[in-house]
């Protein structure tokens, strides 16, 4: 009986997220509530589906953007992300040593904060030959903080009267996963969404050079996964800009992308449970919190001071 109820609640949550009844933030909260209070019978399927849906949703969002804006924002954001990633990796490594966290685990948490959350950890884990415990703790730390960011950032942005451009840039530079960047930016406004998505994808591209450099340093022969969905996002923007023949279809695909993102956030939320929190432990979570707090604060200060702008 309880099993049937748990399964029913899971599918109801997906439907409410897909139809737009749940906002991105509410979908994430509902997912976390589900994960914390019930037995998740589709844990593996949710993880695999959320990865596919996130990539598909990002591609669909490209159908709502002009190529010229994507190129302009991406070019500016690439430099800022390079500086931010280098800073976060160095600081994260230092914090890991101070807190006496294992080198592999510390680097995964640092890379997840610096680049793009779970995607970076999933890409770098095989390169570092990370064991299951290191992967679980790193992913758990990032997912918990990522969820907090989606709920916290819009409130802070409104409290500080950040413009949509400022907020989109801040979200892209300081929130871990693409899903929460897009969710937070979408709640703030359409301009914030366009900027946040584009700069975040420029940040995600750094998975490739960081993974390759790590493979060379560790002499790993593991295969580096390429984020092909970023290329498809750009192709979608090309079609939206230069192929008006299918213009009526583009807004539909863009709306599907936003719906897919909301479902993704619900699925990610269901993966956070009591066991996740127990697995993380105090020191890795402390490293993640301190590193994220510094990255978010410094990037916000730089944006408000005019050091970072588009």
GUNU-79798 format. One record per residue (C-alpha): residue in three letters; x, y, z; residue number from 1. Coordinates in Angstrom, 2 decimals. Layout:
<nodes>
   rest        xx        yy        zz    nr
    Ala         X         Y         Z   NUM
...
</nodes>
This chain:
<nodes>
   rest        xx        yy        zz    nr
    Unk      0.00      0.00      0.00     1
    Unk      2.74      2.46      0.99     2
    Unk      4.78      1.39     -2.03     3
    Unk      1.88      2.20     -4.37     4
    Unk      1.37      5.57     -2.70     5
    Unk      5.08      6.41     -3.05     6
    Unk      5.03      5.55     -6.76     7
    Unk      1.84      7.53     -7.32     8
    Unk      3.27     10.60     -5.58     9
    Unk      6.37     10.36     -7.77    10
    Unk      4.36     10.40    -11.01    11
    Unk      2.04     13.13     -9.71    12
    Unk      5.10     15.27     -9.00    13
    Unk      6.37     14.78    -12.55    14
    Unk      2.98     15.74    -13.99    15
    Unk      2.69     18.87    -11.84    16
    Unk      6.21     19.91    -12.85    17
    Unk      5.68     19.21    -16.55    18
    Unk      2.39     21.13    -16.73    19
    Unk      3.84     24.24    -15.10    20
    Unk      1.72     24.01    -11.95    21
    Unk      5.01     23.72    -10.07    22
    Unk      7.55     26.52    -10.57    23
    Unk     11.21     25.39    -10.83    24
    Unk     11.84     26.23     -7.18    25
    Unk      8.63     24.53     -6.02    26
    Unk      9.45     21.47     -8.14    27
    Unk     12.84     21.17     -6.45    28
    Unk     11.28     21.57     -2.99    29
    Unk      8.64     18.97     -3.79    30
    Unk     11.34     16.59     -4.99    31
    Unk     13.41     17.05     -1.82    32
    Unk     10.30     16.55      0.34    33
    Unk      9.57     13.34     -1.56    34
    Unk     13.14     12.08     -1.19    35
    Unk     13.27     12.87      2.53    36
    Unk      9.92     11.30      3.45    37
    Unk      9.38      8.28      1.18    38
    Unk     11.22      5.34     -0.31    39
    Unk     12.32      6.26     -3.84    40
    Unk     11.63      3.24     -6.05    41
    Unk     12.94      4.89     -9.22    42
    Unk     16.23      6.27     -7.95    43
    Unk     18.43      4.99    -10.79    44
    Unk     15.86      5.79    -13.47    45
    Unk     15.43      9.32    -12.08    46
    Unk     19.17      9.97    -12.18    47
    Unk     19.47      8.80    -15.79    48
    Unk     16.33     10.62    -16.92    49
    Unk     17.34     13.89    -15.22    50
    Unk     20.68     13.88    -17.06    51
    Unk     18.99     13.40    -20.45    52
    Unk     16.19     15.87    -19.72    53
    Unk     18.62     18.58    -18.60    54
    Unk     20.60     18.37    -21.82    55
    Unk     17.46     18.25    -23.98    56
    Unk     15.94     21.21    -22.09    57
    Unk     19.07     23.32    -22.55    58
    Unk     19.02     22.61    -26.30    59
    Unk     15.34     23.61    -26.49    60
    Unk     16.08     26.86    -24.66    61
    Unk     18.42     27.73    -27.54    62
    Unk     15.37     28.07    -29.79    63
    Unk     14.41     31.18    -27.80    64
    Unk     17.73     33.00    -28.28    65
    Unk     19.42     35.00    -31.02    66
    Unk     22.84     33.80    -32.15    67
    Unk     24.41     37.26    -31.99    68
    Unk     23.47     37.61    -28.33    69
    Unk     24.70     34.11    -27.54    70
    Unk     28.08     34.85    -29.15    71
    Unk     28.41     38.24    -27.44    72
    Unk     27.53     36.96    -23.99    73
    Unk     29.47     33.73    -24.40    74
    Unk     32.63     35.55    -25.48    75
    Unk     32.56     37.86    -22.47    76
    Unk     31.53     35.11    -20.08    77
    Unk     34.31     32.76    -21.19    78
    Unk     37.00     35.03    -19.73    79
    Unk     35.15     35.57    -16.45    80
    Unk     34.52     31.86    -16.06    81
    Unk     38.20     31.05    -16.72    82
    Unk     39.31     33.38    -13.93    83
    Unk     36.58     32.16    -11.58    84
    Unk     37.36     28.49    -12.20    85
    Unk     41.09     28.95    -11.56    86
    Unk     40.31     30.85     -8.33    87
    Unk     37.81     28.24     -7.10    88
    Unk     40.09     25.28     -7.85    89
    Unk     43.03     26.86     -6.02    90
    Unk     40.95     27.92     -3.01    91
    Unk     39.16     24.57     -2.90    92
    Unk     42.46     22.69     -2.90    93
    Unk     43.72     24.86     -0.04    94
    Unk     40.55     24.35      1.99    95
    Unk     40.74     20.61      1.40    96
    Unk     44.25     20.50      2.86    97
    Unk     43.31     22.65      5.84    98
    Unk     40.28     20.45      6.57    99
    Unk     42.28     17.25      5.92   100
    Unk     40.00     15.93      3.22   101
    Unk     41.27     13.28      0.79   102
    Unk     42.86     14.75     -2.33   103
    Unk     40.50     13.12     -4.83   104
    Unk     37.37     13.99     -2.87   105
    Unk     38.55     17.55     -2.27   106
    Unk     39.34     18.09     -5.96   107
    Unk     35.94     16.73     -7.03   108
    Unk     34.11     19.10     -4.67   109
    Unk     36.29     21.99     -5.88   110
    Unk     35.69     21.14     -9.54   111
    Unk     31.96     20.73     -8.97   112
    Unk     31.83     24.20     -7.42   113
    Unk     34.15     25.77     -9.99   114
    Unk     32.74     24.35    -13.23   115
    Unk     29.29     22.82    -13.35   116
    Unk     28.37     20.71    -10.37   117
    Unk     27.48     17.08    -10.92   118
    Unk     28.48     17.12    -14.59   119
    Unk     32.05     18.09    -13.72   120
    Unk     32.24     15.46    -10.98   121
    Unk     30.86     12.78    -13.31   122
    Unk     33.43     13.72    -15.97   123
    Unk     36.43     13.94    -13.64   124
    Unk     35.63     10.93    -11.45   125
    Unk     36.82      8.29    -13.96   126
    Unk     39.89     10.39    -14.83   127
    Unk     40.88     10.45    -11.14   128
    Unk     39.90      6.80    -10.67   129
    Unk     37.64      7.98     -7.83   130
    Unk     36.03      5.29     -5.71   131
    Unk     32.30      5.10     -4.99   132
    Unk     32.62      6.81     -1.61   133
    Unk     34.45      9.84     -3.05   134
    Unk     31.87     10.18     -5.83   135
    Unk     28.92      9.82     -3.45   136
    Unk     30.22     12.37     -0.95   137
    Unk     31.19     14.88     -3.65   138
    Unk     27.90     14.61     -5.51   139
    Unk     25.91     14.79     -2.27   140
    Unk     27.73     17.94     -1.17   141
    Unk     27.19     19.68     -4.50   142
    Unk     23.54     18.63     -4.86   143
    Unk     22.60     19.91     -1.41   144
    Unk     24.29     23.30     -1.93   145
    Unk     22.93     23.51     -5.47   146
    Unk     19.40     23.15     -4.13   147
    Unk     19.99     25.88     -1.56   148
    Unk     21.31     28.19     -4.29   149
    Unk     18.19     27.88     -6.45   150
    Unk     16.00     28.91     -3.52   151
    Unk     18.32     31.58     -2.08   152
    Unk     19.70     33.48     -5.06   153
    Unk     16.48     35.06     -6.42   154
    Unk     15.63     36.38     -2.94   155
    Unk     19.11     37.89     -2.55   156
    Unk     18.97     39.36     -6.05   157
    Unk     15.67     41.12     -5.36   158
    Unk     16.87     42.30     -1.95   159
    Unk     19.94     43.92     -3.55   160
    Unk     17.96     45.26     -6.54   161
    Unk     20.19     43.49     -9.03   162
    Unk     19.31     44.08    -12.65   163
    Unk     18.42     41.06    -14.78   164
    Unk     21.81     41.27    -16.48   165
    Unk     23.63     41.36    -13.15   166
    Unk     21.60     38.50    -11.71   167
    Unk     21.98     36.29    -14.78   168
    Unk     25.74     36.78    -14.70   169
    Unk     25.95     36.16    -10.93   170
    Unk     23.84     33.00    -11.12   171
    Unk     25.97     31.63    -13.97   172
    Unk     29.22     32.28    -12.11   173
    Unk     28.19     31.18     -8.62   174
    Unk     25.55     28.42     -8.83   175
    Unk     26.85     24.89     -9.32   176
    Unk     24.59     23.01    -11.77   177
    Unk     23.11     24.23    -15.04   178
    Unk     19.64     23.16    -13.92   179
    Unk     19.60     25.50    -10.91   180
    Unk     21.23     28.34    -12.84   181
    Unk     18.46     28.18    -15.43   182
    Unk     15.77     27.70    -12.78   183
    Unk     16.89     30.68    -10.71   184
    Unk     17.43     32.90    -13.77   185
    Unk     14.04     31.96    -15.27   186
    Unk     12.36     33.06    -12.05   187
    Unk     14.18     36.41    -12.22   188
    Unk     13.30     37.27    -15.83   189
    Unk     13.80     36.52    -19.53   190
    Unk     16.99     38.59    -19.85   191
    Unk     18.47     36.93    -16.78   192
    Unk     17.57     33.56    -18.29   193
    Unk     19.31     34.27    -21.59   194
    Unk     22.47     35.58    -19.94   195
    Unk     22.55     32.97    -17.18   196
    Unk     22.14     30.05    -19.60   197
    Unk     24.75     31.28    -22.08   198
    Unk     27.43     32.18    -19.54   199
    Unk     26.78     28.94    -17.64   200
    Unk     27.35     26.91    -20.81   201
    Unk     30.58     28.83    -21.42   202
    Unk     31.56     27.81    -17.89   203
    Unk     30.59     24.19    -18.58   204
    Unk     32.92     24.07    -21.59   205
    Unk     35.83     24.18    -19.16   206
    Unk     35.08     20.55    -18.29   207
    Unk     37.10     19.59    -21.37   208
    Unk     40.43     21.39    -20.71   209
    Unk     40.27     20.68    -16.95   210
    Unk     39.58     16.98    -17.55   211
    Unk     42.33     16.74    -20.17   212
    Unk     44.83     18.53    -17.92   213
    Unk     43.88     16.26    -15.03   214
    Unk     44.30     13.18    -17.22   215
    Unk     47.78     14.32    -18.27   216
    Unk     48.80     15.12    -14.69   217
    Unk     47.53     11.79    -13.32   218
    Unk     48.54      9.83    -16.43   219
    Unk     45.00      8.56    -16.73   220
    Unk     43.74      6.84    -19.87   221
    Unk     40.08      7.31    -19.03   222
    Unk     37.92      8.70    -21.81   223
    Unk     36.91     12.36    -21.40   224
    Unk     33.21     12.99    -22.02   225
    Unk     32.47     15.93    -24.31   226
    Unk     29.41     18.12    -23.57   227
    Unk     27.88     17.85    -27.04   228
    Unk     24.59     19.37    -25.90   229
    Unk     26.29     22.80    -25.80   230
    Unk     26.95     22.53    -29.54   231
    Unk     23.30     21.62    -30.13   232
    Unk     22.24     24.63    -28.03   233
    Unk     24.24     26.87    -30.38   234
    Unk     22.74     25.15    -33.43   235
    Unk     19.26     25.80    -32.03   236
    Unk     20.13     29.51    -31.72   237
    Unk     21.38     29.45    -35.33   238
    Unk     18.07     28.01    -36.53   239
    Unk     16.06     30.53    -34.50   240
    Unk     18.11     33.40    -35.94   241
    Unk     18.54     32.44    -39.59   242
    Unk     15.83     29.91    -40.50   243
    Unk     12.45     31.68    -40.22   244
    Unk     10.68     28.86    -42.09   245
    Unk     10.04     27.02    -38.82   246
    Unk      9.44     30.14    -36.72   247
    Unk      6.05     28.92    -35.33   248
    Unk      7.75     25.83    -33.91   249
    Unk     10.55     27.59    -32.01   250
    Unk      8.41     29.06    -29.19   251
    Unk      6.84     25.62    -28.64   252
    Unk     10.26     24.00    -28.33   253
    Unk     11.38     26.78    -25.99   254
    Unk      8.37     26.16    -23.71   255
    Unk      9.10     22.43    -23.79   256
    Unk     12.63     23.23    -22.67   257
    Unk     11.36     25.17    -19.65   258
    Unk      8.94     22.37    -18.77   259
    Unk     11.70     19.79    -19.12   260
    Unk     13.92     21.82    -16.85   261
    Unk     11.23     21.95    -14.15   262
    Unk     10.81     18.17    -14.32   263
    Unk     14.59     17.83    -14.10   264
    Unk     14.67     19.84    -10.88   265
    Unk     11.95     17.66     -9.37   266
    Unk     13.93     14.52    -10.28   267
    Unk     17.14     15.97     -8.85   268
    Unk     15.32     16.84     -5.64   269
    Unk     14.06     13.28     -5.22   270
    Unk     17.69     12.12     -5.12   271
    Unk     18.37     14.05     -1.91   272
    Unk     17.48     12.01      1.16   273
    Unk     18.62     11.35      4.72   274
    Unk     21.24      8.88      3.52   275
    Unk     22.68     11.54      1.20   276
    Unk     23.17     13.91      4.13   277
    Unk     24.69     11.17      6.29   278
    Unk     27.11     10.14      3.53   279
    Unk     28.44     13.66      3.02   280
    Unk     29.86     14.19      6.50   281
    Unk     30.85     17.42      8.23   282
    Unk     34.25     18.23      6.72   283
    Unk     33.36     17.79      3.02   284
    Unk     30.18     19.80      3.53   285
    Unk     32.18     22.49      5.33   286
    Unk     34.62     22.65      2.42   287
    Unk     31.72     22.94     -0.03   288
    Unk     29.94     25.63      1.99   289
    Unk     33.05     27.76      2.57   290
    Unk     34.20     27.52     -1.04   291
    Unk     30.75     28.31     -2.41   292
    Unk     30.27     31.22      0.01   293
    Unk     33.56     32.81     -1.07   294
    Unk     32.91     32.27     -4.79   295
    Unk     29.36     33.66     -4.53   296
    Unk     30.41     36.66     -2.41   297
    Unk     33.44     37.62     -4.50   298
    Unk     31.58     37.29     -7.81   299
    Unk     28.65     39.32     -6.47   300
    Unk     31.01     42.05     -5.23   301
    Unk     32.82     42.12     -8.58   302
    Unk     29.55     42.40    -10.53   303
    Unk     28.14     45.17     -8.32   304
    Unk     31.47     47.03     -8.43   305
    Unk     31.58     46.90    -12.23   306
    Unk     34.64     44.66    -12.42   307
    Unk     32.55     41.98    -14.14   308
    Unk     30.04     43.14    -16.72   309
    Unk     28.66     42.40    -20.17   310
</nodes>
